[in-house]
Amino acid sequence: MNKLICIAIVLTALLLPLWAQNTASNLVSIDAGTHINEAIQVLDYYCLRETTKRLLNMSTFSDPIGLPISNLPWRTALELIALRHNLVITEGPGLIALNNPAPRVTGSPAAAAKQDSMINNKQVRIKSIALVADRGYMRSLGIDWSTLFDGKVDIDAGFSGAQNVAGDLFNVTGTGTTSIGSARVEVSTLLRTIETNQKGTIIAQPVIMVNSGSKGFIQVGQDISVKTVDEAGNTTDEFFATGVIMDVTPTVVEVNGQELIHLKISIERSSGTPGEVSTIINKSLSSTEVLLYDGEETVIAGLYDTDELRSRGGIPFLKDLPWWVFGIRYLTGYTKYERKERELMIMIQAEVVENALNRQRRAIEASRQNSEPN
């Protein structure tokens, strides 16, 4: 036992100086005036011996390290140099490198200019009404949409058949007459008359606020999916937007001190019909560019579609018997097909609105005035 203790003491006395020498050999000292590339060469020796990786300077920094390093591990010395000169230490397969930090893109001049432009730009409030009405009834009213002004439109009841529809319209306006001739009618009254007679329906009345120069989008409908097969034979669903779709891009322009609104409008009415092979999308599309003053209205009409209605008439129960029951259904009933044409009209009103900062200032000022005692 004593012999083992003596052997352990002897081995400790022999290995301790070697461990101390090896520990001291991992500490580096570099003068503050040493160039960065020379300092990297010194640290590379220790890095390669400890990690088997090469140490490289891949940054744009090419000056003296600027701080004294005295008896520090090589990794600590490298981190101090990187911290002093705002560099980044990256590791990859077979190397450790000093790199420049990633640039910040959020504070770029272009992004700041775009943000300021969005904040200071005026906005445009767009009100629209989408009406689907029977085409024959609309023609019988003799509406001239080109005369739309200040919420009123001209109608011409001076033709055959107008007496059937003019009565209700003139009574609603309060004129108390059904005489044939021209008249100027409020659009709201006209729409109410069409709905009352069940000749049309207002399908949407969206109101959106759009930044000047930006694009606004409205969809009243649904997205339908169409199954497609890619080159690999996989079946995927591709979605298409249907219904009443409106894209509008308003731009506020100033002419001789007056603000005008340039509107770029695209209106689509579409619907999907499943077929034996694929889905058929029926589409009516209209696009235009108009120049309006603040608060002016315009209308887009002429988007037609046709509905084919099938109805069965005759003696109840007997008319619906199968054909093989002695053919009674053909003697007691009949099938009627009706084609009904409908027209889509979009009425749009645009008005200029102050930017958000100005609206906030006015709201704060109004709140302050209301809170002051009288």
Secondary structure, 3 states (H helix, E strand, C coil): CHHHHHHHHHHHHHHHHHHHHHHHHCEEEECCCCEHHHHHHHHHHHHHHHHCCEEEECCCCCCECCCCEEEEEHHHHHHHHHHHCCCEEEEECCEEEEECCCCCCCCCHHHHHHHHHHHHCCEEEEEEEEEEEEHHHHHHHCEEEEEEECCEEEEECCCCCCHHHHHHHHHHHCCCCCCCCEEEEEHHHHHHHHHHCCCEEEEECCEEEEECCCCEEEEEEEEEEEEEECCCCCEEEEEEEEEEEEEEEEEEEEECCEEEEEEEEEEEEEEEEECCCCEEEEEEEEEEEEEEECCCEEEEEEEEEEEEEEEEEECCCHHHCCCCCCCHHHHHEEEEEEEEEEEEEEEEEEEEECCHHHHHHHHHHHHHHHHCCC
